[in-house]
Amino acid sequence: MTKFESVIGQEILEVDEKENELTIIIRDNRYLFIKVIDGKLTVDSVPE
């Protein structure tokens, strides 16, 4: 999870919850997409 270390301590601006997905918008214009796929959590970020 090294690629996500840069978001530690960053201010969260917004959290959007949908069915099987959570989107976290961070102050430096990054988005984290947390999804449940086949019962497992997956995380994607924009930009990486």
N, C-alpha and C positions, 0 to 999 in steps of 0.2 A: 504494500500500500504506500510505497515511497512516493509515488506520483501525487498523492493527496496531502503530503506533509505541508505544502505551502498554504493550505487553507486553515491550518490549525491556528486558532486565535483570531481569525478574521471575523468581522461583523456580519451577521446574517441579516439581510434586508427583508427577505420574504420566504415563506414556505408555502408551497402549493401542493395540496393533497388530492390525488385522484385514485380511482380504483387500481390497486396493485402498483401504484407509482407515487413517489414523493419527489418533488423538485425543490431544491434549496438554492436560492439566489444569494450570492455572497457579494460583499461590498465592491470588490475589484472586478465586477462584471463577469464573474464565473458562475456557471450553473452546475450543480451536481444532480444527476438523475439517479434515483434509487428505485429499482424495480424488483418485483417478485416474479421470477420466471421458473416454472416447475418447482415451486416451493423453496427456491433459493434466492437470496438477495444478490443483485448485480448492481454495480455502480459505474456510471459513465460521467465524464465531465466535459464541459465546453468552456473555454478552450482548454486543451490538454497541455 
